């Protein structure tokens, strides 16, 4: 097993040695606490098991770990090490998954990063989104929408603020059913991507090789739409393809432990919260680029735009917002979403091709 790919001088002062080493204490893997996304709210060193999503299944024999990218909407430039100071791994006990550890910068630098684990051939086994947001406790700030819906986060997945009108409230974007994020917007009213430490996303043509496993192995490749199924997945007809995201949280769900992508459709989260499945009119805040909800307007949904399936570029930032649900429509190979726009239109039940990039607002499991 190799050492980490990179580590800053600050991390070296903390670690002393960066070799993969044997843990002094045994760490048990708990599926209920595992996820594809981990929230960090304070500086320090953190560890998680190298397992698949919310399961306890090991990703396999890990040979190397490194940070693939770091991103922030709050600054003009991000370089490697700005958010994650270092990452390393420990040799596992027999029958246990590898433990991956990472060190944040201190003081904490808000933003997002993706840590990957690779095998001896340098192929990616799995990847994990690290959501760095100082002082953020999602349970303490969870919001009630009513209508019998579970509580929901007060911000989009990957957002480092819930402040209306802030670029940090936009968050990250996801092709439907994929566990790994793509860059959100770097402006509340312009079609430009947030700062990122690498050239990303990479755009790839759709072909028969574009499977769920392919998306897992290439987390920063944005897959163009299939002409056959209108999906980033080449063959979207199987049961596995329809359950990439689901009401019962899957290993591909992008939300942190205890949270999931909400249900959609006529009996889904947004239809219940709005009291209707039909298109309706709702006040739009032109100055802040989004809509307020709740009895005291305490809930905020920004018009985050979308990433187009043809070029992975952001469009309609500041005028439209697309929020994925976990519900898939197999008849037309489209996924359910909630859609809002500057013309005061609000669509609790809408659908789009799964190859688009949209926002996620996680709800309680």
C-alpha positions as CSV (number, residue, x, y, z in Angstrom):
1,X,0.0,0.0,0.0
2,X,1.4,3.4,-1.0
3,X,1.6,6.7,0.8
4,X,-0.7,9.6,0.0
5,X,-0.4,11.5,-3.3
6,X,0.1,15.0,-1.8
7,X,0.3,16.6,1.5
8,X,1.0,20.2,2.5
9,X,3.8,21.3,4.8
10,X,1.2,22.2,7.4
11,X,0.0,18.6,7.4
12,X,3.5,17.2,7.6
13,X,4.0,19.2,10.8
14,X,0.9,17.5,12.2
15,X,1.6,14.0,10.9
16,X,5.4,13.6,11.2
17,X,5.2,10.5,9.0
18,X,2.8,10.0,6.2
19,X,3.3,6.2,5.6
20,X,0.2,4.0,5.7
21,X,0.3,2.4,9.2
22,X,-1.5,0.0,11.4
23,X,-4.3,1.5,13.5
24,X,-3.7,1.2,17.3
25,X,-7.4,0.6,17.8
26,X,-9.9,-1.4,15.8
27,X,-12.5,0.7,13.9
28,X,-15.9,-0.9,13.1
29,X,-17.7,0.0,10.0
30,X,-21.3,1.0,10.6
31,X,-23.6,1.2,7.5
32,X,-25.9,3.7,9.3
33,X,-23.1,6.2,9.8
34,X,-21.4,5.7,6.4
35,X,-22.1,7.8,3.4
36,X,-20.7,9.2,0.1
37,X,-20.6,12.7,1.7
38,X,-19.1,13.8,5.0
39,X,-19.7,17.2,6.6
40,X,-16.8,18.9,8.4
41,X,-17.7,21.9,10.6
42,X,-14.4,22.4,12.5
43,X,-10.7,22.1,11.7
44,X,-9.0,18.8,12.6
45,X,-8.2,15.3,11.4
46,X,-11.1,13.1,10.4
47,X,-11.4,9.4,9.4
48,X,-13.9,7.2,7.6
49,X,-14.0,3.6,6.4
50,X,-13.4,2.9,2.7
51,X,-16.8,1.4,2.1
52,X,-19.4,1.8,-0.6
53,X,-21.8,4.6,0.3
54,X,-24.1,3.9,3.2
55,X,-23.2,0.2,3.3
56,X,-20.5,-1.7,5.2
57,X,-19.1,-3.3,2.0
58,X,-15.4,-2.6,1.5
59,X,-14.5,-0.9,-1.8
60,X,-11.7,-3.4,-2.2
61,X,-7.9,-3.4,-1.6
62,X,-6.9,0.3,-1.4
63,X,-3.4,1.1,-2.7
64,X,-3.5,4.9,-2.7
65,X,-5.7,7.8,-1.6
66,X,-5.6,11.4,-2.8
67,X,-7.7,14.5,-3.3
68,X,-9.0,14.7,-6.8
69,X,-10.3,18.3,-6.7
70,X,-11.2,21.1,-4.3
71,X,-13.8,23.8,-5.1
72,X,-15.3,27.0,-3.6
73,X,-17.8,29.5,-4.8
74,X,-16.6,32.2,-2.4
75,X,-13.2,32.8,-4.0
76,X,-11.8,33.5,-7.5
77,X,-9.1,30.8,-7.3
78,X,-8.6,27.4,-5.6
79,X,-5.4,25.5,-5.6
80,X,-4.6,22.0,-4.2
81,X,-4.4,22.1,-0.4
82,X,-6.5,25.2,0.1
83,X,-9.3,23.1,1.8
84,X,-7.8,19.7,2.5
85,X,-4.3,19.9,3.9
86,X,-3.5,16.2,3.5
87,X,-4.9,12.7,3.2
88,X,-3.6,9.3,4.1
89,X,-4.7,5.7,4.8
90,X,-4.1,3.0,7.3
91,X,-3.6,-0.7,6.7
92,X,-6.8,-2.5,7.7
93,X,-7.2,-5.3,10.2
94,X,-8.2,-8.6,8.7
95,X,-11.7,-8.5,7.4
96,X,-12.0,-4.7,7.9
97,X,-12.0,-1.9,5.3
98,X,-9.2,0.5,5.0
99,X,-9.5,3.6,7.1
100,X,-9.0,6.9,5.2
101,X,-8.0,10.0,7.1
102,X,-7.8,13.6,6.1
103,X,-6.7,16.9,7.6
104,X,-8.4,20.2,7.1
105,X,-6.7,23.6,7.0
106,X,-6.7,25.6,10.2
107,X,-8.4,28.0,10.2
108,X,-11.0,26.1,8.3
109,X,-11.5,27.0,4.6
110,X,-15.1,26.5,3.5
111,X,-15.6,24.6,0.3
112,X,-15.9,21.1,-1.2
113,X,-13.4,18.4,-2.1
114,X,-13.4,14.8,-3.5
115,X,-11.2,12.2,-2.0
116,X,-10.6,9.0,-4.1
117,X,-9.2,5.6,-3.3
118,X,-7.4,3.7,-6.0
119,X,-6.1,0.1,-6.5
120,X,-2.6,-1.0,-7.5
121,X,-3.4,-0.2,-11.1
122,X,-4.4,3.4,-10.1
123,X,-8.0,2.7,-11.0
124,X,-10.5,4.5,-8.8
125,X,-12.3,2.1,-6.5
126,X,-14.6,4.8,-4.9
127,X,-14.8,8.4,-4.0
128,X,-16.2,10.6,-1.2
129,X,-17.4,14.2,-1.1
130,X,-16.0,16.2,1.8
131,X,-18.3,19.2,2.5
132,X,-16.4,21.7,4.6
133,X,-18.7,24.3,6.2
134,X,-17.6,25.9,9.4
135,X,-20.1,25.6,12.3
136,X,-22.7,23.8,10.2
137,X,-24.9,21.3,12.1
138,X,-27.6,20.2,9.5
139,X,-29.8,18.6,12.2
140,X,-29.9,21.8,14.3
141,X,-30.7,24.0,11.2
142,X,-33.2,21.5,9.6
143,X,-36.4,23.1,8.3
144,X,-40.0,22.0,8.3
145,X,-42.0,22.3,5.0
146,X,-45.3,20.8,6.3
147,X,-47.6,18.6,4.4
148,X,-46.4,15.5,6.2
149,X,-42.9,15.8,4.7
150,X,-39.7,15.0,6.6
151,X,-37.4,17.9,7.7
152,X,-35.1,19.2,5.1
153,X,-31.6,20.8,5.1
154,X,-31.6,24.6,5.2
155,X,-29.3,24.7,2.2
156,X,-28.4,22.9,-1.0
157,X,-26.0,20.0,-0.9
158,X,-22.5,21.5,-1.0
159,X,-23.6,25.0,-0.1
160,X,-21.5,26.7,2.6
161,X,-24.2,29.2,3.4
162,X,-28.0,29.5,3.6
163,X,-28.0,33.3,3.2
164,X,-30.4,34.5,0.5
165,X,-28.6,36.1,-2.4
166,X,-25.2,34.6,-1.4
167,X,-23.2,32.7,-4.1
168,X,-22.2,30.3,-1.3
169,X,-25.9,29.2,-1.0
170,X,-25.9,27.7,-4.5
171,X,-24.1,24.4,-3.8
172,X,-23.0,21.7,-6.2
173,X,-24.7,20.0,-9.2
174,X,-25.4,16.3,-9.9
175,X,-26.3,14.2,-12.9
176,X,-29.3,12.3,-11.7
177,X,-28.4,9.0,-9.9
178,X,-24.7,9.8,-9.6
179,X,-23.1,10.0,-6.2
180,X,-20.4,12.5,-7.1
181,X,-20.9,16.2,-7.6
182,X,-20.0,18.6,-10.3
183,X,-19.2,22.3,-9.9
184,X,-22.0,24.7,-9.0
185,X,-22.1,28.3,-10.2
186,X,-19.6,30.9,-9.1
187,X,-22.2,33.7,-9.4
188,X,-25.8,34.2,-8.4
189,X,-26.7,35.8,-11.8
190,X,-24.1,34.7,-14.3
191,X,-23.4,31.4,-16.1
192,X,-20.0,30.7,-14.8
193,X,-18.7,27.8,-12.7
194,X,-17.3,28.1,-9.2
195,X,-13.5,28.0,-8.7
196,X,-11.9,24.6,-8.8
197,X,-8.4,23.2,-8.4
198,X,-8.3,21.2,-11.6
199,X,-9.6,21.2,-15.1
200,X,-13.0,19.8,-14.5
201,X,-15.5,18.5,-15.5
202,X,-14.2,16.4,-18.4
203,X,-16.8,15.8,-21.1
204,X,-17.3,12.4,-22.6
205,X,-19.5,11.1,-25.4
206,X,-22.1,8.6,-24.5
207,X,-21.5,5.0,-25.6
208,X,-22.1,1.4,-24.5
209,X,-19.3,1.7,-22.0
210,X,-21.3,4.4,-20.0
211,X,-22.5,2.2,-17.2
212,X,-23.0,2.8,-13.5
213,X,-19.6,1.3,-12.8
214,X,-18.1,3.6,-15.4
215,X,-19.5,6.6,-13.6
216,X,-18.0,5.3,-10.4
217,X,-14.6,4.9,-11.9
218,X,-14.6,8.3,-13.6
219,X,-16.3,10.7,-11.0
220,X,-15.2,13.9,-12.7
221,X,-16.3,12.9,-16.2
222,X,-19.6,14.5,-17.2
223,X,-21.4,12.0,-19.5
224,X,-23.3,13.3,-22.4
225,X,-26.9,12.3,-23.1
226,X,-27.6,9.0,-24.8
227,X,-29.7,9.4,-27.9
228,X,-31.5,6.1,-27.0
229,X,-32.6,6.7,-23.4
230,X,-32.1,10.5,-22.9
231,X,-29.9,9.5,-20.0
232,X,-26.2,9.6,-19.1
233,X,-26.6,5.9,-18.6
234,X,-26.4,4.2,-22.0
235,X,-28.9,1.5,-21.1
236,X,-31.5,2.9,-18.6
237,X,-34.0,0.1,-19.0
238,X,-32.9,-2.2,-16.1
239,X,-34.1,-2.2,-12.5
240,X,-30.6,-1.2,-11.2
241,X,-30.6,1.9,-13.4
242,X,-33.9,3.0,-12.0
243,X,-32.8,2.6,-8.5
244,X,-29.6,4.6,-8.6
245,X,-31.3,6.9,-6.2
246,X,-34.4,5.7,-4.3
247,X,-36.7,6.2,-1.4
248,X,-34.7,3.6,0.5
249,X,-31.2,5.2,0.5
250,X,-28.9,3.5,-1.9
251,X,-25.1,3.3,-2.1
252,X,-25.2,6.0,-4.8
253,X,-27.1,8.5,-2.8
254,X,-25.0,11.7,-2.5
255,X,-26.4,13.0,0.9
256,X,-24.6,12.7,4.2
257,X,-25.5,10.0,6.8
258,X,-29.1,10.4,8.1
259,X,-30.1,12.3,5.0
260,X,-31.3,11.3,1.4
261,X,-32.5,12.7,-1.8
262,X,-36.3,13.4,-1.4
263,X,-39.1,11.6,-3.1
264,X,-40.7,13.1,-6.2
265,X,-43.8,12.8,-8.3
266,X,-47.4,13.4,-7.5
267,X,-47.0,12.0,-4.0
268,X,-43.5,13.2,-3.4
269,X,-41.9,15.8,-1.1
270,X,-42.5,18.9,-3.2
271,X,-46.1,18.1,-4.1
272,X,-46.9,17.5,-0.4
273,X,-45.0,20.6,0.8
274,X,-46.7,22.8,-1.8
275,X,-50.1,21.2,-1.3
276,X,-50.5,20.5,-5.0
277,X,-48.9,18.7,-7.9
278,X,-49.9,21.4,-10.3
279,X,-47.9,24.4,-11.6
280,X,-48.5,27.4,-9.4
281,X,-47.4,31.0,-8.9
282,X,-45.1,32.0,-6.1
283,X,-43.3,35.2,-5.3
284,X,-39.9,35.5,-6.8
285,X,-37.2,37.8,-5.3
286,X,-35.5,39.5,-8.3
287,X,-32.8,41.1,-6.2
288,X,-31.7,37.9,-4.5
289,X,-32.5,35.5,-7.3
290,X,-34.7,32.9,-5.7
291,X,-37.8,32.2,-3.7
292,X,-38.7,32.4,0.0
293,X,-40.9,29.9,1.7
294,X,-42.2,29.2,5.2
295,X,-44.4,31.3,7.5
296,X,-41.6,33.9,8.1
297,X,-39.8,33.4,4.7
298,X,-37.0,31.6,6.5
299,X,-36.7,28.9,3.8
300,X,-34.7,29.9,0.8
301,X,-34.4,28.2,-2.7
302,X,-32.0,30.0,-5.1
303,X,-32.3,29.7,-8.9
304,X,-29.2,27.6,-9.3
305,X,-29.6,27.0,-13.0
306,X,-28.5,23.7,-14.5
307,X,-25.6,22.0,-16.3
308,X,-26.5,21.2,-19.8
309,X,-26.1,17.5,-21.0
310,X,-24.4,18.7,-24.2
311,X,-21.5,20.6,-22.8
312,X,-21.6,20.5,-18.9
313,X,-21.7,24.3,-18.8
314,X,-24.0,26.2,-16.4
315,X,-27.1,27.8,-17.9
316,X,-30.0,30.0,-16.5
317,X,-28.2,30.8,-13.3
318,X,-30.2,33.4,-11.5
319,X,-33.4,32.8,-13.5
320,X,-34.2,29.1,-13.1
321,X,-33.7,26.4,-10.5
322,X,-33.8,22.6,-10.9
323,X,-34.0,20.4,-7.8
324,X,-33.7,16.6,-8.2
325,X,-35.8,14.1,-6.4
326,X,-35.0,10.3,-6.1
327,X,-37.9,9.3,-8.3
328,X,-37.3,8.0,-11.8
329,X,-39.9,7.7,-14.7
330,X,-38.9,4.6,-16.6
331,X,-41.5,5.0,-19.3
332,X,-39.7,8.1,-20.7
333,X,-36.3,7.6,-19.1
334,X,-36.6,10.9,-17.2
335,X,-36.2,11.8,-13.5
336,X,-38.6,13.8,-11.3
337,X,-37.6,17.3,-10.1
338,X,-39.0,20.5,-8.6
339,X,-38.6,23.5,-10.9
340,X,-38.8,27.2,-10.3
341,X,-38.2,30.3,-12.4
342,X,-38.0,34.1,-12.3
343,X,-41.5,34.5,-13.9
344,X,-43.0,33.3,-10.6
345,X,-43.6,29.8,-11.9
346,X,-43.2,26.9,-9.5
347,X,-43.6,23.3,-10.7
348,X,-43.7,20.9,-7.7
349,X,-43.8,18.0,-10.2
350,X,-41.7,18.1,-13.3
351,X,-39.3,15.9,-15.2
352,X,-36.0,16.2,-17.0
353,X,-33.4,14.0,-18.7
354,X,-31.2,12.4,-16.1
355,X,-28.1,13.6,-18.0
356,X,-28.7,17.2,-16.9
357,X,-26.9,18.5,-13.9
358,X,-29.3,19.8,-11.1
359,X,-29.2,20.7,-7.5
360,X,-30.0,18.5,-4.5
361,X,-31.7,19.5,-1.2
362,X,-31.4,16.6,1.2
363,X,-34.3,15.5,3.5
364,X,-34.1,13.4,6.7
365,X,-34.2,9.7,6.2
